[in-house]
Every structure is written in C-alpha cells, then in structure tokens.
C-alpha cells in the first residue's frame, strides 16, 4: 500500500512538472532567443525553420560577417506559403512580424548569385510570446500573494526579478549582435592587411622588373643596329 | 534513471520541439559556428525527426554524429548519439568553434534522398539545473533558484564582455600593424625608386660614353 502511494505521488509530481513545462522554457520567462552563425557556400541556399504559436511577435535579424561583397539574399516565408520579406543582396537587416501564425516560418539565405565566395552569416530570432507574458512565471503561481517578509511583498520581489531577467536577456542579445559586428570588422581588417602587403610587394617587383627591362632594351637597341653617329 | 532525470529530459524534449530546426539530408553534414571564450562549458540539445511526421521512416535507427572543432581546426570532440540527446564540451582555446552534425543510419539506405529535421538548441555557460518545481516546496527555495539563474546569467555576460575586450585588443593590434606596414612599404618603394633611378642614369651614361655617342 505504501509502495503504491509513493508511485502515485511520483506520477503526480511528473504530471505537475509537465504542466509547468508547457509554459516554461529552460530558463524562466516567456521569451525565446536563438542565434546561429553558419557558413553559406557559394551558389547555394540554406533554409532554417522556426515554430511559432498564434499571435506571438517575432523579430529576425541577420548580418553578413565574412565573404567578398558582404551581401546575401534573404526571404521570410510564412507557414501558409506567403512571402513576407524578400531582401536581395543586403549585408544586414532586421524584420519584425507582429502577429505570427501558428506553424513553421521559413528563413532562407540565398548565395546563388556568387559563384566563388562563401559567406558567413549570423542571424538571430527573438520570439515574444503574447500569451504567457500576462501570466508570468508559473512557478510562483500558487504562492500567497499577500505573503510578505517584513516590508517586502513577494509580488514585488517576483516582479523585480522578472524585470531583471528580461533586461539581462536583452543584454545578451545585444552582446551577441555586437560580437557579430566586431567579427565582421576584424575579418575586413585582416583582409586589408593582407591586401596591403600583397600589392605593395607586387608593385615593388614590377618596378624593379621595369627598371631592368628599360636598361637592357635600350642597350639592345644600340647593340643591334651598330649604328655609330659620328 | 531517476524521476527527476526523466522529467528534465522530457522538459528538454518539449522545449526542443519548439526550437529552431533545419533540414539535414542523410549522410549530409551541416556546421554551426559559435564564438566561444576559453574555459566555457557549452551544452547542446538536439532532436532528430523525419521530415514528414507521419511518414514511416525506413531507417528507424537514426543517429547523429556530433563533431566539434576548435579554432585551430583540431577535433575537440566527436561522438555519436541517438535521435534525441544532449552533448557538452568545454572549450580550451578562445575563438570560433565549429559544431558539425552528420546523420548516419545504422542501416544502409537505398533511398539517399530522405530529409530529416534537426532541432537544435545550444547554450553557453553553466546553468544550474532547477529541480522539478514542486508546488509544495518552500517559497524561499524558489526564490533561491531564481536568484541562482540570475547570477548564472550575470556571470555569463561578464565572461562574454571580458572576451570581447580581448578581441578588441587583437583588433587594435591588427589596425596598428596595417598602419605601420603601409608606412614601411611606402618608404621602401620610394627609396627603391630613387636608387633604381640613379642606377639607370649611371648605367646609361657609362653605356653612351663607352659607345662614343656623347
């Protein structure tokens, strides 16, 4: 009888955790944020898919970090097949979808116009769930709201901590974007350094070659005809 | 496996099902690039599904080989997992790491064109795993867990900012290098030009004198 009771309570525990999970993400808070950097090879297209629920707001931002020309084509296609955004050869972009449909959105990056150079693209997707932003974190749900510890109200503490968490998440996202920008600038600068060295060396060699050729051409002019002006 | 472990894994499954996914052909390898500072723990969760949810997959034993390369292109980790799992690694060098995923089915498949969905979620930094949030637990415990989450986040942000500062240092050095290289090459070219000019004049003068043209 004791064994059965224990199993039942364990089952209840699991069920509770499942119910809570449906609204919780791995942190706590209703927002999700995904960032990826990937290499897009020359002449190819890569598509990523994001699942959204009804009336969420989604923000998509991308930035080309490396690759000659620093541009890529971008398309955002809704679950019903309607093409929402179509960028042609841009180096960065931010797009917002205010009220999403239920289903999978398709983000496609297109490098088919470039035959030789591969591009490194950084993109991020932020989803703000409207549905759970009102409810807040469910794990605090059953706490007595009037419970207070001295001067501080539990409700206040919860609100403050949620606010701090949201701000920190925003900081993380901004840091990621800044990181991508810095990487792009660094690649550009390394390219510049290599180009400066290469072209300087080449022009030096060309100068020496031209100088030596001039002398010997002149000499040969006089040596061939053996004309002597007296 | 303990109940908490199962509960946690199931949480991950549900979260992953809503995460971003991309398509992966069989035997195809796709890579994700992550900029990771050194000594950071990276956890990745992935879930492999057939493209059509109701289509019977004729290779039921789906597997994913995860290969992690460090900035010097050396293999840091290469392991094979099942359909749904998590992998962790700690970076030893700071820089761009390549996380590559390749599917392989244990059965030789004649239909090589089958597409698969790979859900992916990569998290950096240590996250204190919160135990199953129990309604009967103490409020202080919940408070403590939330505070621990916040502290983890702040530690992660601080770490990232330190790394960013290091990279800016490298960036400034490259800029200085470029500047001094430009100056050096300009000076070398000017001096070579002058030297070669004098040498040419001298050779031609000697030549014309020898040929009795002047």
Interface residues (C-beta under 8 A of the other chain):
Chain A: X10 X13 X14 X16 X17 X18 X20 X21 X22 X24 X25 X26 X27 X28 X32 X34 X36 X37 X38 X39 X46 X47 X48 X49 X50 X51 X120 X125 X139 X140 X142 X143 X147 X154 X157 X161 X164 X165 X168 X169 X171 X172 X175 X178 X179 X182 X183 X185 X186 X189 X190 X192 X193 X196 X197 X200 X201 X203 X204 X207 X208 X211 X214 X215 X218 X219 X222 X228 X229
Chain B: X3 X6 X7 X10 X11 X12 X14 X15 X17 X18 X19 X20 X21 X22 X23 X30 X31 X32 X33 X34 X35 X117 X121 X123 X127 X132 X133 X134 X135 X139 X142 X143 X146 X147 X149 X150 X153 X154 X156 X157 X160 X161 X164 X167 X168 X170 X171 X174 X175 X177 X178 X181 X182 X185 X186 X188 X189 X192 X193 X196 X199 X200 X203 X204 X207 X211 X212 X213
